[in-house]
């Protein structure tokens, strides 16, 4: 029989959902027996340097009670900033020892640790904010999404742009019909993410003082330490990261998912340069085919990285910059839109702003904090961002199978609900990762 004695964390998130993002007075929620949305959460972080430091700073209005990082060098600044927080290297130890003191957890590790850390927090009933792309493989994303839903915890993916004004304007233009039926979207990122097109190094330098290399590897097979893998360049190594698409796709695709609600694609194909078994390609083009949805027609989503771009739209005047380092181009039966700007500029000026149909965000991290305290679900909660992250990671499978596909003259056909590629069995080995003992989901 479950004990009737409840800890503070059992109350957090128990208040009934309320409309909008307002702070509700305690008396509205039933007095002293409930946690007010104005009460502070006790938050722990797994990954305290780099992006984790930024996430922690965004929620520093709450109580930062525990910090975990495998690398003392990267976490030093954050550790100093929060001297009263308990410090750990192994998140499993932290979650066990601090279980009663933690309401919510930030996961800001390299991609290959996202799922095991997030799942460990969810199993303990903690709310979770996890950096994109949520997990390292499709299977992990699905399992984490399902677990969060079953546990009823508040979640948010770290794709901050989803909370922006521009993301809402994109959806409002498209839902307002200004482009007609959207049948094609081009998305790209040409920023430098990490070294790619490399083979595994043959030497094995000494592990720096303060870094627990075995814990950094987490669920991955043992390999010698090398500085080529970290602190940031892990993103380009398939065992640890998910390439440019994995790093940026969840940012770029967020307005597309809000506007078009694409679901799972029926097929995907890719062509790349410099891809190998160790690292992501130097450049790639990935094409997804999505089916019709209700009154929305089938459409194609094309991804580019490594300096590759779609054709410059003829509606864009000479001398005007074509997008930026990353952008989206939407093509409909009745017009085009670059980011949230109609083309040509004259049409943008004539139409003006679209009718407002979406609530504006109080801030990406703030959405999550409000959800943790019983408010509405955050805009990139795992039920929304999980399926999108699966599609992002499916693109990487197409990259890895690119040569095989072209040898056979095919693209990959995908059964999304079943998480299965139906026409090339070999590709399914990338749906699910392997784990070292002690690091399973």
C-alpha positions as CSV (number, residue, x, y, z in Angstrom):
1,X,0.0,0.0,0.0
2,X,1.4,3.4,-0.9
3,X,2.3,5.6,2.0
4,X,0.0,8.6,2.5
5,X,3.0,10.7,3.6
6,X,3.9,12.8,0.6
7,X,7.2,14.7,0.1
8,X,7.3,18.2,-1.3
9,X,8.2,17.0,-4.8
10,X,5.0,14.8,-4.9
11,X,3.0,18.0,-4.7
12,X,4.9,19.9,-7.5
13,X,2.9,19.6,-10.7
14,X,-0.2,18.3,-8.9
15,X,-2.3,21.5,-9.4
16,X,-5.0,21.4,-12.0
17,X,-4.0,22.7,-15.4
18,X,-5.0,26.3,-16.0
19,X,-5.5,28.4,-19.1
20,X,-2.7,30.7,-20.2
21,X,0.6,31.2,-18.4
22,X,-0.5,33.2,-15.4
23,X,0.7,32.5,-11.9
24,X,-2.3,31.3,-9.8
25,X,-2.5,32.3,-6.1
26,X,-2.3,29.6,-3.6
27,X,-5.9,30.0,-2.4
28,X,-7.2,29.3,-5.8
29,X,-5.4,25.9,-5.8
30,X,-6.9,24.9,-2.4
31,X,-4.7,26.5,0.2
32,X,-1.9,25.0,2.2
33,X,-2.4,21.5,0.8
34,X,-1.1,22.3,-2.6
35,X,2.1,23.7,-4.1
36,X,1.7,27.2,-5.5
37,X,3.1,27.9,-9.0
38,X,5.0,30.7,-7.3
39,X,6.9,28.2,-5.1
40,X,10.4,27.4,-6.2
41,X,11.3,24.0,-7.7
42,X,14.4,22.1,-6.6
43,X,16.3,21.5,-9.8
44,X,19.3,19.2,-10.6
45,X,21.4,19.3,-13.7
46,X,23.2,16.4,-15.5
47,X,25.8,18.2,-17.6
48,X,26.9,21.5,-16.0
49,X,29.3,23.0,-18.6
50,X,28.7,24.2,-22.1
51,X,25.0,24.2,-23.1
52,X,24.1,22.9,-19.6
53,X,25.5,26.1,-18.0
54,X,23.1,28.1,-20.3
55,X,20.1,26.0,-19.3
56,X,20.9,26.2,-15.6
57,X,21.2,30.0,-15.9
58,X,17.8,30.2,-17.5
59,X,16.1,28.4,-14.6
60,X,18.3,30.1,-11.8
61,X,15.1,31.7,-10.4
62,X,14.5,28.3,-8.9
63,X,16.6,26.3,-6.4
64,X,19.6,24.7,-8.0
65,X,20.2,21.9,-5.5
66,X,22.5,19.4,-7.3
67,X,25.0,19.5,-10.3
68,X,26.6,16.6,-12.1
69,X,29.3,16.6,-14.6
70,X,32.0,14.1,-15.6
71,X,34.5,16.9,-16.4
72,X,35.6,19.2,-13.6
73,X,37.2,21.6,-16.1
74,X,34.1,22.2,-18.1
75,X,31.8,22.5,-15.1
76,X,34.2,24.6,-13.0
77,X,32.4,27.9,-13.7
78,X,29.0,26.6,-12.9
79,X,30.1,24.8,-9.8
80,X,31.6,28.1,-8.6
81,X,28.4,30.0,-9.4
82,X,26.2,27.6,-7.3
83,X,28.4,26.8,-4.3
84,X,25.5,25.4,-2.3
85,X,24.5,22.8,-4.9
86,X,25.7,19.2,-4.2
87,X,28.4,18.1,-6.7
88,X,28.5,14.7,-8.5
89,X,30.2,13.0,-11.4
90,X,27.8,10.0,-11.8
91,X,24.2,11.1,-12.4
92,X,23.0,7.7,-11.2
93,X,24.6,8.3,-7.8
94,X,23.2,11.8,-7.8
95,X,19.6,10.7,-8.5
96,X,19.9,8.0,-5.8
97,X,21.3,10.2,-3.1
98,X,19.2,13.3,-3.9
99,X,16.0,11.6,-4.9
100,X,13.9,13.2,-2.1
101,X,15.4,16.7,-2.7
102,X,14.8,17.0,-6.5
103,X,11.7,18.0,-8.3
104,X,13.1,18.4,-11.8
105,X,16.1,17.6,-13.9
106,X,18.0,19.2,-16.7
107,X,19.8,16.8,-19.1
108,X,22.5,18.6,-21.1
109,X,25.0,15.8,-21.8
110,X,26.3,14.7,-25.2
111,X,23.6,13.0,-27.3
112,X,24.6,9.4,-26.5
113,X,23.8,9.9,-22.7
114,X,20.5,11.8,-23.2
115,X,18.2,8.8,-23.1
116,X,19.7,6.9,-20.2
117,X,19.9,10.1,-18.1
118,X,16.4,11.2,-19.0
119,X,14.9,7.8,-18.4
120,X,16.5,7.5,-15.0
121,X,15.0,10.8,-14.0
122,X,11.5,10.0,-15.4
123,X,11.5,6.6,-13.6
124,X,11.9,8.6,-10.3
125,X,9.0,10.8,-11.2
126,X,11.1,13.9,-12.0
127,X,10.1,16.6,-14.6
128,X,12.7,16.7,-17.3
129,X,14.2,19.4,-19.6
130,X,16.4,17.6,-22.2
131,X,18.6,19.1,-24.8
132,X,18.0,18.2,-28.5
133,X,17.7,15.9,-30.3
134,X,16.2,14.2,-27.2
135,X,18.1,10.9,-27.8
136,X,20.7,9.3,-29.9
137,X,18.5,6.8,-31.8
138,X,14.8,6.5,-32.8
139,X,14.1,3.7,-30.3
140,X,15.4,5.8,-27.4
141,X,13.3,8.7,-28.4
142,X,10.1,6.6,-28.5
143,X,10.8,4.9,-25.2
144,X,11.6,8.2,-23.4
145,X,8.5,9.8,-24.9
146,X,6.2,6.9,-23.8
147,X,7.8,6.8,-20.3
148,X,7.2,10.6,-19.8
149,X,3.6,10.3,-20.9
150,X,3.0,7.4,-18.6
151,X,4.7,9.1,-15.6
152,X,2.8,12.3,-16.2
153,X,5.9,14.5,-15.8
154,X,6.4,17.9,-17.4
155,X,8.9,17.8,-20.2
156,X,10.6,20.2,-22.7
157,X,13.1,19.7,-25.5
158,X,15.9,22.2,-25.8
159,X,14.9,23.7,-29.1
160,X,14.5,27.3,-27.9
161,X,13.4,28.7,-31.2
162,X,10.0,27.0,-30.9
163,X,9.0,29.6,-28.4
164,X,9.9,32.5,-30.7
165,X,7.6,35.0,-32.4
166,X,8.9,33.9,-35.8
167,X,7.9,30.3,-35.3
168,X,4.3,31.4,-34.6
169,X,4.2,33.8,-37.5
170,X,5.3,31.0,-39.9
171,X,2.4,28.9,-38.7
172,X,-0.1,31.8,-38.8
173,X,0.9,32.7,-42.4
174,X,0.5,29.1,-43.5
175,X,-2.7,28.4,-41.6
176,X,-4.1,31.7,-42.9
177,X,-3.7,30.3,-46.4
178,X,-1.4,33.0,-47.8
179,X,0.8,30.4,-49.5
180,X,-2.1,28.2,-50.6
181,X,-1.3,24.5,-50.2
182,X,2.3,24.0,-49.1
183,X,3.9,21.2,-51.1
184,X,7.6,21.7,-50.5
185,X,9.9,23.0,-47.7
186,X,13.6,23.5,-47.9
187,X,15.6,23.7,-44.6
188,X,19.4,24.2,-44.2
189,X,22.2,24.8,-41.8
190,X,25.7,25.8,-43.0
191,X,27.2,26.6,-39.6
192,X,30.3,24.8,-38.4
193,X,29.2,22.2,-35.9
194,X,32.2,19.9,-35.5
195,X,34.9,18.2,-37.5
196,X,33.5,15.5,-39.8
197,X,34.6,13.1,-42.4
198,X,37.3,11.8,-40.1
199,X,38.5,8.3,-39.2
200,X,39.1,7.2,-35.6
201,X,42.4,8.4,-34.2
202,X,45.1,5.7,-33.7
203,X,46.9,7.3,-30.7
204,X,45.7,7.4,-27.1
205,X,46.8,10.5,-25.2
206,X,46.6,10.6,-21.4
207,X,43.2,11.4,-19.9
208,X,43.2,15.0,-18.5
209,X,43.0,15.5,-14.8
210,X,39.4,16.0,-13.7
211,X,37.8,14.1,-16.5
212,X,36.2,10.7,-15.8
213,X,36.5,9.2,-19.3
214,X,34.6,6.0,-18.5
215,X,31.7,8.0,-17.2
216,X,31.9,10.3,-20.3
217,X,31.5,7.2,-22.5
218,X,28.5,6.1,-20.6
219,X,26.6,3.5,-22.6
220,X,29.1,3.4,-25.5
221,X,31.8,0.7,-25.9
222,X,35.1,1.5,-24.4
223,X,37.7,3.3,-26.5
224,X,40.8,5.3,-25.7
225,X,40.4,8.9,-24.8
226,X,41.4,11.4,-27.4
227,X,40.9,15.2,-27.4
228,X,39.3,15.0,-30.9
229,X,36.1,13.9,-29.2
230,X,35.4,16.7,-26.7
231,X,34.4,19.0,-25.3
232,X,32.3,20.1,-28.3
233,X,33.4,18.0,-31.3
234,X,31.6,14.9,-30.2
235,X,28.7,16.1,-32.3
236,X,30.3,14.9,-35.5
237,X,31.2,11.4,-34.2
238,X,28.4,8.9,-34.8
239,X,28.9,7.0,-31.5
240,X,28.3,10.2,-29.5
241,X,26.6,12.8,-31.6
242,X,24.1,13.0,-34.5
243,X,25.8,15.4,-36.9
244,X,24.5,18.7,-38.2
245,X,21.0,17.4,-38.7
246,X,20.8,16.1,-35.2
247,X,22.2,19.2,-33.7
248,X,20.2,21.8,-35.7
249,X,17.3,19.8,-37.2
250,X,15.1,20.1,-34.1
251,X,15.5,23.9,-34.2
252,X,14.8,24.2,-37.9
253,X,12.0,21.7,-38.1
254,X,10.0,23.2,-35.1
255,X,8.1,25.8,-37.1
256,X,7.5,23.3,-39.8
257,X,5.9,20.9,-37.3
258,X,3.8,23.6,-35.8
259,X,2.5,24.8,-39.2
260,X,2.1,21.5,-41.1
261,X,1.8,18.8,-38.5
262,X,3.5,16.3,-40.8
263,X,3.6,13.2,-38.6
264,X,5.9,10.4,-39.9
265,X,7.3,10.4,-43.5
266,X,6.5,7.6,-45.8
267,X,10.1,7.6,-47.3
268,X,13.5,9.2,-46.9
269,X,16.6,9.3,-49.1
270,X,20.0,11.0,-48.8
271,X,23.2,11.8,-50.7
272,X,26.4,12.9,-48.9
273,X,30.1,13.5,-49.2
274,X,32.7,12.5,-46.8
275,X,30.5,10.1,-44.8
276,X,32.1,7.0,-43.1
277,X,31.3,4.7,-40.2
278,X,32.9,7.0,-37.6
279,X,31.7,10.5,-38.4
280,X,28.9,12.5,-40.0
281,X,29.4,13.7,-43.6
282,X,31.1,16.8,-44.7
283,X,27.9,17.8,-46.6
284,X,24.5,16.1,-47.2
285,X,21.1,16.5,-48.8
286,X,18.2,14.5,-47.2
287,X,14.7,14.3,-48.7
288,X,11.6,13.3,-46.8
289,X,8.2,12.5,-48.4
290,X,5.3,13.2,-46.1
291,X,1.7,12.0,-46.8
292,X,-1.4,14.1,-47.1
293,X,-3.0,15.0,-43.7
294,X,-6.7,16.0,-43.7
295,X,-7.0,19.0,-46.0
296,X,-3.2,19.4,-46.2
297,X,-1.6,17.7,-49.3
298,X,1.5,15.5,-49.4
299,X,4.7,17.5,-49.2
300,X,8.5,17.1,-49.5
301,X,11.0,18.3,-46.9
302,X,14.5,18.8,-48.1
303,X,17.4,19.2,-45.7
304,X,20.9,20.6,-46.6
305,X,24.1,21.1,-44.7
306,X,27.9,21.5,-45.3
307,X,27.4,24.5,-47.6
308,X,24.7,23.0,-49.8
309,X,21.6,25.1,-50.5
310,X,18.3,25.0,-52.5
311,X,18.0,27.1,-55.6
312,X,17.6,30.8,-54.9
313,X,14.0,31.7,-55.3
314,X,13.4,33.9,-58.4
315,X,11.1,36.1,-56.3
316,X,14.0,37.3,-54.1
317,X,15.5,40.5,-55.6
318,X,19.1,40.6,-56.8
319,X,21.4,41.9,-54.1
320,X,19.3,40.6,-51.2
321,X,20.9,37.9,-49.1
322,X,19.4,34.4,-49.5
323,X,18.6,33.4,-46.0
324,X,21.4,33.0,-43.6
325,X,23.6,30.3,-42.1
326,X,20.4,28.4,-41.4
327,X,16.8,29.1,-42.6
328,X,13.6,27.6,-44.1
329,X,12.0,28.2,-47.4
330,X,8.3,27.3,-47.8
331,X,6.8,26.8,-51.2
332,X,3.0,26.7,-51.8
333,X,0.6,26.8,-54.7
334,X,0.1,30.5,-54.2
335,X,3.4,31.8,-53.0
336,X,6.7,31.4,-51.2
337,X,8.0,32.4,-47.8
338,X,11.6,32.7,-46.5
339,X,11.7,32.2,-42.8
340,X,8.6,34.3,-41.9
341,X,8.9,36.8,-44.8
342,X,6.7,36.5,-47.8
343,X,8.3,36.7,-51.2
344,X,8.6,39.0,-53.1
345,X,9.0,41.9,-50.6
346,X,6.1,43.8,-52.2
347,X,3.7,41.0,-51.2
348,X,5.1,40.9,-47.7
349,X,4.3,44.6,-47.4
350,X,0.9,44.3,-48.9
351,X,-0.2,41.4,-46.7
352,X,1.2,42.6,-43.4
353,X,1.1,40.4,-40.4
354,X,-1.2,37.4,-40.3
355,X,-4.1,37.1,-38.0
356,X,-2.9,35.9,-34.5
357,X,-4.1,32.4,-33.7
358,X,-1.4,31.1,-31.3
359,X,-0.7,32.1,-27.7
360,X,2.7,33.8,-27.4
361,X,5.3,32.1,-25.2
362,X,6.5,33.5,-21.9
363,X,9.9,32.1,-22.7
364,X,11.1,28.6,-23.6
365,X,12.5,27.6,-20.2
366,X,9.7,29.5,-18.5
367,X,7.2,27.3,-20.3
368,X,8.8,24.2,-18.7
369,X,8.9,25.8,-15.2
370,X,5.2,26.7,-15.5
371,X,4.3,23.1,-16.6
372,X,6.3,21.7,-13.7
373,X,4.2,23.7,-11.3
374,X,0.9,22.4,-12.8
375,X,0.4,24.8,-15.7
376,X,-0.2,24.0,-19.4
377,X,2.2,21.7,-21.2
378,X,5.3,23.3,-22.6
379,X,5.4,24.0,-26.3
380,X,8.0,21.4,-27.0
381,X,7.0,18.7,-24.6
382,X,8.0,15.2,-25.6
383,X,4.7,14.3,-27.1
384,X,5.3,17.1,-29.7
385,X,9.1,17.0,-29.9
386,X,9.6,13.3,-29.6
387,X,8.1,12.3,-33.0
388,X,9.9,15.3,-34.6
389,X,13.2,14.1,-33.2
390,X,12.5,10.6,-34.5
391,X,12.2,12.1,-38.0
392,X,15.4,14.0,-37.6
393,X,17.2,10.8,-36.6
394,X,15.6,8.9,-39.5
395,X,17.5,11.3,-41.8
396,X,20.8,10.1,-40.3
397,X,19.9,6.5,-41.1
398,X,19.4,7.5,-44.7
399,X,22.8,9.2,-44.7
400,X,24.4,6.0,-43.3
401,X,22.7,3.9,-45.9
402,X,23.1,6.3,-48.8
403,X,25.5,4.2,-50.9
404,X,23.5,1.0,-50.3
405,X,20.3,2.8,-51.4
406,X,21.8,4.0,-54.6
407,X,23.4,0.6,-55.4
408,X,19.9,-0.9,-55.2
409,X,18.2,2.0,-56.9
410,X,15.8,2.7,-53.9
411,X,14.9,5.1,-51.1
412,X,14.0,4.0,-47.6
413,X,10.3,3.3,-47.0
414,X,9.3,3.9,-43.4
415,X,6.6,2.6,-41.1
416,X,6.7,5.2,-38.3
417,X,4.4,3.7,-35.7
418,X,6.3,0.4,-36.0
419,X,9.7,2.1,-36.1
420,X,10.7,-0.1,-39.1
421,X,12.2,0.5,-42.5
422,X,10.2,-1.9,-44.7
423,X,12.3,-2.3,-47.8
424,X,15.9,-2.6,-46.6
425,X,16.3,-4.7,-43.5
426,X,19.9,-3.8,-43.0
427,X,19.0,-0.2,-42.3
428,X,17.0,-1.2,-39.2
429,X,20.2,-1.9,-37.3
430,X,20.4,1.9,-36.8
431,X,17.0,2.2,-35.2
432,X,18.3,1.0,-31.8
433,X,21.7,1.4,-30.1
434,X,23.6,-1.1,-28.1
435,X,24.5,-0.4,-24.4
436,X,27.3,-1.3,-22.1
437,X,26.1,-3.3,-19.0
438,X,24.8,-0.9,-16.3
439,X,23.8,1.7,-18.8
440,X,20.6,0.2,-20.3
441,X,17.3,2.2,-20.5
